[in-house]
Amino acid sequence: MNVFKNLYNYRELIKSSVKKDIGGKYKHSFLGVLWSFINPLLQIAVYAIIFPLIMRNDIPNYTVFMVCGLIPWNFFATVINRTSFTMVENRKYN
């Protein structure tokens, strides 16, 4: 419960950090935050079209199984990648 209390106490810091991160990440891109949704959808489309053709698998609902694994894996990989640099990027220089 202490974790949730700390998250609540630092909610403004978290909100401003997320806003700064998202704003900086997509600042100069054409589609902006929409890239966050287009990129995984295109990746799933490629996997759903190309892999069944190349592998010629007989797995029913292959795309559903693939998406159920791909979405959590992409989330996990992105979280680990971004959090490893968060403290370095947002440190205060003395």
N, C-alpha and C positions, 0 to 999 in steps of 0.2 A: 504494500500500500504506500510505502514511502516513495516509491518510484513515481506513482501517479500524482502524489502530492507535489513532488519536485517538478514534474512536467507542468502541472497546473500553475505553480508559482513562477515558472520561467516561460509561460506561454507567449508573452510579448517578444521575448528574445528569440524563441523558436519561430514565431510568425515572421519576424523581420528577417531572420536568417534564411528562411525558405523563400521569402519574396525576393530577397537580394540574389539568391542562388539561381532561381528560375528566371528572373529578369536578366541577369548577366549571361546566362547560358544561351538564351534565345534572342538576345538584343539585336543582333545584326542579321538574323535569318529572315528569309522571305515569308515563311508561314508561321513563324513564331512558335508558341507553345503547341500548336497543332502537330509539330514534328514529334512530340512525345507520344501521340496516338498513331500517326501514320507509320512511323518506323516499325513498331511491333506488328502492325497489321500487314505491312509489306513482307516482313520476315515470315510471318505465318503463311501468307499466300504463296511465297516461293517454296517453303517446305511442303505445303499441301499439294502443290502442283508438280514440282520437280521430283521429290523423293518417291512418291508412288510410281512415277514413270520409270525412274532409274532402277529402283529396288524391286519393282513388280511384286509387291507384298500382297498377301491375301488376308491381312489383318482387317477385320471389320471395324469401322469407325476409327481408322488410323489417325485422321486429322484431329479428332476429339482427344485421343490419347496424347498426341503430340502437343497440342495446345495446353492441356492440363499439366504437362511437364515443362513446357517452354516458358510460359508466363511466370511461374514461380522462380524458375532458374534465372530469367532475365532480371526479375526484381531483386533477387539475392545478389547477383553479380553487380548490378548497378549500385545497390546499397553499400556493398563492401568496397567497391571502387571509389565512390564518392566520399564515404566516411573516412577512408584512409588519408584523404587530402584536406578534409574540412578544417582540421585544427591548424594545419600549415597555412592554408589560404587565408584564414580569418584570425591569425595571431596578431597580437598588438606589439608593435615594435617599441622597445624602450630606448 
